[in-house]
């Protein structure tokens, strides 16, 4: 009991710190909750029938809130619609090889992999150190580095196509939090220069060639050599 109680406390702390780790807390909490049925621990409640009545009462009270939660979820009626991304995915499916390698913003890469099956070099599972390093190279597109450096980074990863999103270049939730400003901390020597993604949103030449674009996305073809 002491061991499992301490383990439950540890899982609770982890769940508070990192929400996704509640997957450890929930099953262990259910195991601990089942101990309410133990006569050895809760025999002080009284005779067997009284103990069973208490257990049933606890379950009934939990069921009331559980049913309310289910009804709230079932009442949610919505439809996801992202026409620009649908256009992008359809274009990828119809105009690129199955082994064409893509890079871009992590959320978009997850959609590309799921919907088209194309290989991607970065995705949202950022706990891996190697993946973080690859994503850093990919996100150099949103820095103030030179075009030659950005192109070299993508070629190093074997990228065939880069999906550029202007919002990642211009979005600024608060001062200092835009992607180019974050890169200024990493590359202070480039502070003051125009972000490379801004150049790409105007004209992708001579470093890349634009082969698809809509209101949100622009697909840049990455050359196979540095010329």
DAZIFEN-V616972 format. One line per field, one symbol per residue. ss: DSSP state (2 for helix, 1 for strand, 0 for the rest). psi: psi as a letter, one per 20 degrees, with the letter a starting at -180 (. if undefined). A space follows every 10 residues. Layout:
ss = ???
psi = ???
This chain:
ss = 0222222222 2222222022 2222222222 2222222022 2222200222 2222222222 2222222222 2222000000 0022222222 2222200000 0111022222 2222220001 0000000022 2222222222 2200002222 2222220000 1111122222 0000000022 2222220222 0000022222 2200000111 1110001111 1100000
psi = ggghghhggg hggghggohi jihhgghhhh ghhiiiiphh hkhihbrggg ghgggggghg hhhghggggg hhghioorpp pmgghggghg gghijqqhjp pqqaqghhhg hggghijqqq iqrimjhpgh hhgghgggii hjajrqhggg hhghhhikph ppopohhihi pnhrpjjqgh hhhhhhmhhj piqpqhhggh hgpiqjhrpp iqqbhgqpop pprirj.
